[in-house]
Amino acid sequence: MGARHVTRSSGNVFTDLHLPNAEEKQTKARLAVAINQIIAGQELSQVAAARRLKINQPKISALANYRLEGFSVERLMHFLTALDRDVEIVIRPKPRSRKEARILVSAA
């Protein structure tokens, strides 16, 4: 077998794939994961989730399938508050050890 070359991930698959707007794409994906987990945990149908988020069912389907082009980060955060979740944004200086600042989304 030939030698394998392994490239360490940056932590953002969209950056690793050299896609435009990688930080925004990752932020949207992480917010969508949280929304989809909450919807599943509350056992909401797509129709019930759509009603709760004040959108139509096809948009819930797009969200469930991570087709996020039509959703802004702000809109996804509003969906979380509609699902009774607080969204907290913390701004702080980046550590000197890291080359670039980043956006990080984590769910409690």
QUIJO-V319297 format. One record per backbone hydrogen bond with DSSP energy under -1.0 kcal/mol. CO is the residue of the C=O (numbers start at 1). NH is the residue of the N-H. If there is no record, write none. Layout:
BEGIN
((CO,NH) (CO,NH))
END
This chain:
BEGIN
((12,16) (13,17) (14,19) (15,18) (21,25) (22,26) (23,27) (24,28) (25,29) (26,30) (27,31) (28,32) (29,33) (30,34) (31,35) (32,36) (33,37) (34,38) (35,39) (36,40) (37,41) (38,42) (39,44) (40,43) (45,49) (46,50) (47,51) (48,52) (49,53) (50,55) (56,60) (57,61) (58,62) (59,63) (60,64) (61,65) (62,67) (63,66) (66,68) (68,71) (72,76) (73,77) (74,78) (75,79) (76,80) (77,81) (78,82) (79,83) (80,85) (81,84) (95,98))
END
